[in-house]
Amino acid sequence: MLEKPLLVIDGVGFALSSALSNLRRSLSFRLKLLRYAMSSSSKSSSSSEPKKPRNIVIVGASMAGYTAARTIAQYLLPDSEYRIVVIEPRGHFHFTWVLPRFCVVEGHEHKAFIPFGGYLPAGSLEADGGKVAWIQDRVASVSREAVSLQSAGGEEIPYEFLIVATGAGATDSLPSRVPADDKAEGMELLREMQKRIREAKDLVVVGAGAAGVELATDAKSKYPEKRVVLVHSRDAVMHRFGPELQKAARDGITELGIELITGDRVVSEDKEKGIVMLKSGKEIVCDCLVNCTGQRPNSKLVAALSPTSISESGHILTKPTLQILDDSLPNIYCCGDVSENNTAHPNSRSAMRQAKIVGYNVVSATEGEKPREKYIPHWTDGGIKLTLGLDKSVANLGGAKAGFVIPTKEKNIALMSAGAWHKLGAKPFEDTGSEFLAKIKAKI
């Protein structure tokens, strides 16, 4: 009986503790800036050549990498010899939470692509006199001293600190990820998926995690005449969550008339016959198959450098300070979905909190201090909002023993797109991506 009230008290306490920690860091940095200003005014000007900057390389600029770059840029002192080098192949930030919705609903696909730049502190790009160099490329390999770019002639960029934020996804394709670096190409892929679903008569969705449940319920809600079948290998949908969310999801699925098959899996598809075959031997008529299965961390860069730092699931093992679990590489950090840090339900909130801790620790290390900030998973990191059709959703908050499932109405077909644009410093839905891309580099 007391579990839920105690959960609320714990959540409020955690929020207050986080706010006080943020205030402490802010005041500490303001004191550092004051001391810096006083010492700078007392020094005579020097005409000596500026030193070559020492690099803090960040691989990936999804929510974790982007937040790490922002945090470090906020807290590096103006005279720091360090600069931040972000390496990200995509031209825009991909807001992946809305992808299942935009695979079904037409006319909003551009809202999934948020221009980079606005989330960084003003004036922080090197082109504006700041300390952030941004390279649109992929990292091909990592050594103990440098990263090698995929293009740009395989240029090597040395690093003093490396932050790996390469993420993970259900698949490398829609509806979990957009398999394109260019916004126009990504929008076209979304339109193709919309067309496939619109023209299908018998839609089969594989995997009843969040992406699969949301796409299936959106499709059936928009096209009630279609046959929609949701196949899940586990006995319960949303099996990583508690029984209350599982029940809410199952109820939403069945109320829409979706056929739900659990404890079975798709093993093959015969496109000519228009069927998919299940492990049980059952055949299902299908003219459109959408795969939403399994999380796959993108850890190959670290796996090649430090194989012992990779878990059985393929995630990168980390210490509480979010340094990788390899004492010979104390200058390599990891955050976000690619890391293994006992986060029950990884999402953007947990990625952002991890990224901030990585940022604080890296800044401390640049000043000769040992990293002391630690990431301790908390149930508030794992909250989720699950859509169950175009106008319904449930919010799930809580831990393993107790939680809340709150039914909500969805009034905006584009969900929280506008809020995400605001959060990342962009005006909805004005694409200033070309201005940002004009400022960044092809190589260092």
C-alpha positions as CSV (number, residue, x, y, z in Angstrom):
1,M,0.0,0.0,0.0
2,L,2.9,2.3,0.8
3,E,4.9,1.5,-2.3
4,K,3.5,4.2,-4.6
5,P,3.7,7.0,-2.0
6,L,7.2,6.0,-1.2
7,L,8.0,6.0,-5.0
8,V,6.7,9.6,-5.3
9,I,8.8,10.7,-2.3
10,D,11.8,9.0,-3.8
11,G,11.2,10.8,-7.1
12,V,10.8,14.2,-5.5
13,G,14.0,13.6,-3.5
14,F,15.9,12.6,-6.5
15,A,14.8,15.7,-8.4
16,L,15.7,18.0,-5.5
17,S,19.1,16.3,-5.2
18,S,19.8,16.7,-8.9
19,A,18.8,20.4,-8.8
20,L,21.1,21.1,-5.9
21,S,24.0,19.3,-7.7
22,N,23.4,21.4,-10.8
23,L,23.4,24.6,-8.7
24,R,26.6,23.5,-7.0
25,R,28.3,22.9,-10.3
26,S,27.0,26.2,-11.7
27,L,28.3,28.2,-8.7
28,S,31.6,26.4,-8.8
29,F,32.1,27.3,-12.5
30,R,31.1,30.9,-11.9
31,L,33.8,31.1,-9.2
32,K,36.3,29.6,-11.7
33,L,35.4,32.2,-14.3
34,L,35.8,35.0,-11.7
35,R,39.2,33.7,-10.8
36,Y,40.1,33.4,-14.5
37,A,39.0,37.0,-15.2
38,M,41.0,38.4,-12.3
39,S,44.1,36.5,-13.2
40,S,43.8,37.4,-16.9
41,S,43.6,41.1,-16.1
42,S,46.8,41.0,-14.1
43,K,48.8,39.2,-16.8
44,S,50.6,41.2,-19.5
45,S,49.7,40.4,-23.1
46,S,51.9,37.9,-24.9
47,S,52.7,37.7,-28.5
48,S,53.8,34.0,-28.3
49,E,52.4,31.6,-30.8
50,P,49.1,29.9,-29.7
51,K,49.5,26.2,-28.7
52,K,48.1,23.5,-30.9
53,P,44.8,22.5,-29.3
54,R,44.4,19.2,-27.5
55,N,41.4,17.2,-28.7
56,I,38.4,15.9,-26.8
57,V,36.9,13.7,-29.5
58,I,33.2,12.8,-29.4
59,V,32.0,10.0,-31.7
60,G,28.3,10.4,-32.4
61,A,25.9,13.3,-31.9
62,S,22.6,11.7,-31.0
63,M,21.2,12.7,-27.6
64,A,24.2,11.4,-25.6
65,G,27.0,12.8,-27.8
66,Y,25.3,16.1,-28.5
67,T,24.7,16.6,-24.7
68,A,28.3,15.7,-23.9
69,A,29.5,18.3,-26.4
70,R,27.2,20.9,-25.0
71,T,28.2,20.2,-21.4
72,I,31.9,20.3,-22.1
73,A,31.6,23.5,-24.2
74,Q,29.7,25.1,-21.3
75,Y,32.4,24.3,-18.7
76,L,35.7,24.6,-20.5
77,L,37.5,27.8,-19.4
78,P,38.2,30.4,-22.1
79,D,41.9,29.8,-21.9
80,S,41.7,26.0,-21.9
81,E,44.1,24.3,-24.3
82,Y,41.4,21.8,-25.1
83,R,38.9,21.8,-27.9
84,I,35.9,19.5,-28.6
85,V,35.9,17.6,-31.9
86,V,32.5,16.1,-32.7
87,I,32.4,13.5,-35.5
88,E,28.9,12.8,-36.8
89,P,27.9,11.6,-40.3
90,R,24.3,12.9,-40.3
91,G,23.4,16.4,-41.4
92,H,20.5,16.7,-38.9
93,F,19.6,15.3,-35.5
94,H,17.2,12.4,-35.9
95,F,14.3,12.5,-33.4
96,T,13.8,8.8,-33.4
97,W,10.9,8.7,-30.9
98,V,8.5,9.9,-33.6
99,L,9.7,7.6,-36.4
100,P,7.0,4.9,-35.8
101,R,4.3,7.6,-36.1
102,F,5.9,9.2,-39.2
103,C,6.1,5.8,-40.9
104,V,2.3,5.8,-40.9
105,V,1.1,9.4,-41.0
106,E,2.0,11.5,-44.0
107,G,3.1,15.2,-44.2
108,H,5.1,15.4,-41.0
109,E,8.3,13.5,-41.9
110,H,10.4,16.7,-42.0
111,K,9.8,17.2,-38.3
112,A,11.9,14.2,-37.4
113,F,15.1,16.0,-38.7
114,I,16.2,18.8,-36.3
115,P,19.0,21.1,-37.4
116,F,22.2,20.8,-35.4
117,G,23.9,23.7,-33.7
118,G,21.2,25.3,-31.6
119,Y,21.8,23.0,-28.6
120,L,25.4,24.1,-28.3
121,P,26.3,27.3,-26.3
122,A,26.1,30.4,-28.4
123,G,29.4,31.1,-30.3
124,S,30.9,27.7,-29.4
125,L,31.7,26.5,-33.0
126,E,35.2,27.2,-34.2
127,A,33.8,29.1,-37.1
128,D,32.3,31.5,-34.5
129,G,35.5,31.7,-32.4
130,G,34.6,28.9,-30.1
131,K,36.1,25.6,-29.1
132,V,33.9,23.1,-30.9
133,A,35.1,21.6,-34.2
134,W,32.4,19.6,-36.0
135,I,33.2,17.1,-38.7
136,Q,30.5,15.4,-40.9
137,D,32.0,12.0,-41.3
138,R,32.2,8.5,-39.7
139,V,35.0,7.0,-37.6
140,A,36.5,4.0,-39.3
141,S,38.8,2.9,-36.4
142,V,40.1,3.9,-33.0
143,S,43.6,3.4,-31.6
144,R,44.9,4.4,-28.2
145,E,46.0,7.8,-29.5
146,A,43.8,8.7,-32.4
147,V,40.6,8.1,-34.4
148,S,40.7,7.5,-38.2
149,L,38.0,9.0,-40.4
150,Q,36.2,6.9,-43.0
151,S,36.6,9.6,-45.7
152,A,38.8,12.7,-45.8
153,G,41.6,10.4,-46.9
154,G,41.5,8.4,-43.7
155,E,42.7,11.4,-41.7
156,E,43.8,10.6,-38.2
157,I,42.7,12.9,-35.4
158,P,44.7,12.5,-32.2
159,Y,42.8,12.7,-28.9
160,E,43.5,13.3,-25.2
161,F,40.0,12.2,-24.3
162,L,37.6,10.1,-26.3
163,I,33.8,9.9,-25.7
164,V,32.0,7.0,-27.5
165,A,28.3,7.8,-28.0
166,T,27.5,5.6,-31.0
167,G,24.1,4.4,-29.8
168,A,22.0,1.3,-30.4
169,G,18.7,0.5,-32.2
170,A,16.2,-2.2,-32.8
171,T,17.4,-2.4,-36.4
172,D,19.4,-0.1,-38.6
173,S,16.3,0.7,-40.6
174,L,12.8,2.2,-40.1
175,P,10.9,2.4,-37.9
176,S,13.7,2.4,-35.3
177,R,16.4,4.4,-37.3
178,V,16.6,6.3,-40.5
179,P,19.3,4.6,-42.6
180,A,20.4,7.8,-44.3
181,D,22.7,10.7,-43.4
182,D,20.9,13.2,-45.7
183,K,17.6,14.7,-44.6
184,A,16.1,14.6,-48.1
185,E,16.9,10.9,-48.5
186,G,15.6,10.2,-45.0
187,M,12.3,11.9,-45.7
188,E,12.0,9.9,-48.9
189,L,12.5,6.7,-47.0
190,L,9.8,7.7,-44.6
191,R,7.4,8.4,-47.5
192,E,8.2,5.0,-49.0
193,M,7.3,3.3,-45.8
194,Q,4.1,5.4,-45.5
195,K,3.2,4.2,-49.1
196,R,3.9,0.6,-48.3
197,I,1.7,0.7,-45.2
198,R,-1.0,2.7,-46.9
199,E,-1.3,0.3,-49.9
200,A,-1.0,-2.9,-47.8
201,K,-4.0,-5.1,-47.0
202,D,-2.3,-7.5,-44.7
203,L,0.4,-5.8,-42.5
204,V,2.6,-7.9,-40.3
205,V,4.7,-6.2,-37.6
206,V,7.4,-8.2,-35.9
207,G,8.4,-7.3,-32.4
208,A,6.1,-5.9,-29.7
209,G,8.6,-3.6,-28.0
210,A,7.8,0.1,-28.1
211,A,8.4,0.7,-31.8
212,G,6.4,-2.4,-32.9
213,V,3.4,-1.6,-30.6
214,E,3.4,2.0,-31.7
215,L,3.6,1.4,-35.4
216,A,1.0,-1.4,-35.3
217,T,-1.5,0.6,-33.3
218,D,-1.0,3.7,-35.4
219,A,-1.5,1.8,-38.6
220,K,-4.7,0.1,-37.3
221,S,-6.0,3.4,-35.9
222,K,-5.4,5.2,-39.3
223,Y,-6.5,2.3,-41.5
224,P,-9.1,0.3,-39.5
225,E,-10.0,-1.7,-42.5
226,K,-6.6,-3.3,-42.7
227,R,-5.6,-6.6,-41.2
228,V,-2.7,-5.9,-38.8
229,V,-0.9,-8.8,-37.1
230,L,1.7,-8.2,-34.4
231,V,4.1,-11.1,-33.8
232,H,6.2,-11.2,-30.6
233,S,8.6,-14.0,-29.6
234,R,8.0,-13.4,-25.8
235,D,4.9,-14.3,-23.9
236,A,4.1,-10.6,-23.0
237,V,4.3,-7.5,-25.1
238,M,6.6,-4.7,-23.7
239,H,8.2,-7.6,-21.8
240,R,11.1,-5.4,-20.4
241,F,8.5,-3.4,-18.4
242,G,6.2,-4.2,-15.5
243,P,2.9,-5.9,-15.6
244,E,0.8,-2.7,-15.5
245,L,2.3,-1.3,-18.7
246,Q,2.2,-4.8,-20.3
247,K,-1.6,-5.0,-19.6
248,A,-2.2,-1.4,-20.9
249,A,-0.4,-2.2,-24.1
250,R,-2.2,-5.5,-24.6
251,D,-5.5,-3.8,-24.0
252,G,-4.8,-1.1,-26.5
253,I,-3.7,-3.6,-29.1
254,T,-6.8,-5.8,-28.7
255,E,-9.3,-2.9,-28.5
256,L,-8.1,-1.8,-32.0
257,G,-8.7,-5.2,-33.4
258,I,-5.0,-6.1,-34.0
259,E,-4.3,-9.8,-34.1
260,L,-1.6,-10.5,-31.5
261,I,0.6,-13.6,-31.6
262,T,3.0,-14.1,-28.7
263,G,5.5,-16.9,-27.9
264,D,6.3,-17.3,-31.6
265,R,8.6,-15.8,-34.2
266,V,8.8,-15.1,-37.9
267,V,11.4,-17.4,-39.5
268,S,10.9,-16.6,-43.3
269,E,8.9,-14.6,-45.8
270,D,7.7,-15.8,-49.2
271,K,7.0,-12.5,-51.1
272,E,5.8,-14.4,-54.2
273,K,3.1,-16.3,-52.2
274,G,2.5,-13.3,-50.0
275,I,3.0,-15.2,-46.7
276,V,5.3,-15.2,-43.7
277,M,6.1,-18.5,-41.9
278,L,6.3,-18.7,-38.1
279,K,8.5,-21.0,-36.0
280,S,5.4,-22.9,-34.9
281,G,4.7,-23.7,-38.6
282,K,1.8,-21.3,-38.9
283,E,1.5,-19.2,-42.1
284,I,0.2,-15.7,-42.1
285,V,-1.0,-13.8,-45.2
286,C,1.3,-10.8,-45.6
287,D,1.9,-8.1,-48.3
288,C,3.9,-5.8,-46.0
289,L,6.3,-7.0,-43.3
290,V,7.9,-4.5,-40.9
291,N,10.7,-5.6,-38.6
292,C,10.9,-4.0,-35.1
293,T,13.0,-6.6,-33.3
294,G,16.1,-6.6,-31.0
295,Q,18.5,-3.9,-29.6
296,R,21.9,-3.9,-31.3
297,P,24.6,-1.7,-29.8
298,N,27.1,-0.1,-32.1
299,S,30.2,-1.0,-30.1
300,K,32.5,-2.3,-32.8
301,L,35.0,0.6,-32.5
302,V,35.7,-0.2,-28.9
303,A,35.5,-3.9,-29.4
304,A,38.4,-3.7,-31.8
305,L,40.5,-1.7,-29.3
306,S,39.5,-3.3,-26.0
307,P,37.6,-6.6,-26.5
308,T,37.4,-7.2,-22.7
309,S,35.3,-4.1,-22.4
310,I,32.4,-5.6,-24.3
311,S,29.5,-7.4,-22.6
312,E,27.8,-10.5,-23.9
313,S,25.0,-8.4,-25.3
314,G,27.6,-6.3,-27.2
315,H,27.3,-3.2,-25.0
316,I,30.4,-1.3,-23.7
317,L,31.1,-2.1,-20.1
318,T,31.7,1.1,-18.0
319,K,32.7,2.1,-14.5
320,P,30.4,4.3,-12.4
321,T,32.4,7.3,-13.7
322,L,31.4,6.1,-17.2
323,Q,35.0,5.4,-18.2
324,I,35.2,2.1,-20.1
325,L,36.0,-0.9,-18.0
326,D,39.7,-1.0,-19.0
327,D,42.2,0.5,-16.6
328,S,44.7,0.9,-19.4
329,L,42.4,3.3,-21.2
330,P,41.3,5.8,-18.4
331,N,40.8,8.6,-21.0
332,I,38.0,6.8,-22.9
333,Y,34.4,7.3,-21.8
334,C,31.1,6.0,-23.0
335,C,27.5,7.1,-22.6
336,G,24.0,6.5,-24.0
337,D,22.5,3.3,-25.4
338,V,25.8,1.7,-26.4
339,S,27.0,1.6,-22.8
340,E,26.2,-1.1,-20.2
341,N,25.6,0.7,-16.9
342,N,22.6,-1.2,-15.4
343,T,20.0,1.3,-16.7
344,A,16.8,-0.7,-16.8
345,H,15.1,1.1,-19.7
346,P,17.6,3.3,-21.7
347,N,16.1,6.4,-23.3
348,S,16.9,10.0,-24.0
349,R,16.7,11.0,-20.3
350,S,19.2,8.4,-19.2
351,A,21.4,9.2,-22.1
352,M,21.4,12.9,-21.3
353,R,22.2,12.3,-17.6
354,Q,25.1,10.0,-18.5
355,A,26.4,12.5,-21.0
356,K,26.4,15.3,-18.5
357,I,28.4,13.1,-16.0
358,V,30.9,12.3,-18.8
359,G,31.1,16.0,-19.6
360,Y,31.8,17.0,-15.9
361,N,34.4,14.2,-15.5
362,V,36.2,15.1,-18.7
363,V,36.4,18.8,-17.8
364,S,37.7,17.8,-14.4
365,A,40.4,15.6,-16.1
366,T,41.4,18.5,-18.3
367,E,42.2,20.4,-15.1
368,G,44.3,17.6,-13.7
369,E,41.6,16.3,-11.4
370,K,40.4,12.7,-11.1
371,P,36.9,12.0,-12.4
372,R,34.6,11.9,-9.4
373,E,31.0,12.2,-10.7
374,K,29.2,8.8,-10.9
375,Y,26.2,7.6,-12.7
376,I,23.8,5.7,-10.5
377,P,20.7,4.5,-12.4
378,H,17.4,5.8,-11.1
379,W,13.9,4.7,-11.9
380,T,13.0,8.2,-13.1
381,D,15.4,7.6,-16.0
382,G,13.2,4.8,-17.4
383,G,9.9,6.6,-17.8
384,I,8.2,6.0,-21.1
385,K,5.3,7.4,-23.1
386,L,3.8,4.7,-25.3
387,T,1.3,5.6,-28.0
388,L,-1.6,3.2,-28.6
389,G,-3.1,4.6,-31.7
390,L,-3.3,8.1,-33.1
391,D,-5.1,9.7,-30.2
392,K,-4.2,7.5,-27.2
393,S,-1.1,6.9,-25.1
394,V,0.0,5.8,-21.7
395,A,2.8,7.2,-19.6
396,N,4.7,4.7,-17.4
397,L,6.7,5.8,-14.4
398,G,8.1,3.5,-11.7
399,G,10.6,0.9,-10.7
400,A,10.5,-2.9,-10.6
401,K,8.3,-3.2,-7.5
402,A,5.8,-0.3,-8.0
403,G,4.8,2.2,-10.7
404,F,2.2,4.3,-12.3
405,V,0.5,3.9,-15.7
406,I,-1.3,7.0,-16.6
407,P,-3.7,7.0,-19.7
408,T,-3.4,10.2,-21.8
409,K,-5.0,11.6,-24.9
410,E,-2.9,12.6,-27.8
411,K,-4.1,15.9,-29.4
412,N,-1.1,16.5,-31.7
413,I,-0.6,14.1,-34.6
414,A,3.1,15.0,-34.6
415,L,3.4,14.1,-30.9
416,M,6.2,16.0,-29.1
417,S,8.1,17.1,-32.2
418,A,7.8,20.9,-31.5
419,G,9.0,20.4,-27.9
420,A,12.0,18.5,-29.1
421,W,12.9,21.3,-31.6
422,H,12.7,23.8,-28.8
423,K,14.8,21.6,-26.5
424,L,17.5,21.4,-29.0
425,G,17.6,25.1,-29.7
426,A,15.7,25.1,-33.0
427,K,12.6,27.0,-34.0
428,P,9.8,24.6,-35.1
429,F,9.9,23.8,-37.9
430,E,12.4,26.1,-39.6
431,D,15.3,24.2,-41.0
432,T,18.6,26.1,-40.6
433,G,20.6,23.1,-41.2
434,S,22.3,24.5,-44.3
435,E,23.7,27.4,-42.2
436,F,25.2,25.0,-39.7
437,L,26.6,22.7,-42.4
438,A,28.3,25.7,-44.0
439,K,30.3,26.3,-40.8
440,I,31.5,22.8,-40.2
441,K,34.6,21.0,-41.6
442,A,35.4,18.0,-43.8
443,K,38.5,17.4,-41.8
444,I,40.7,19.0,-39.0
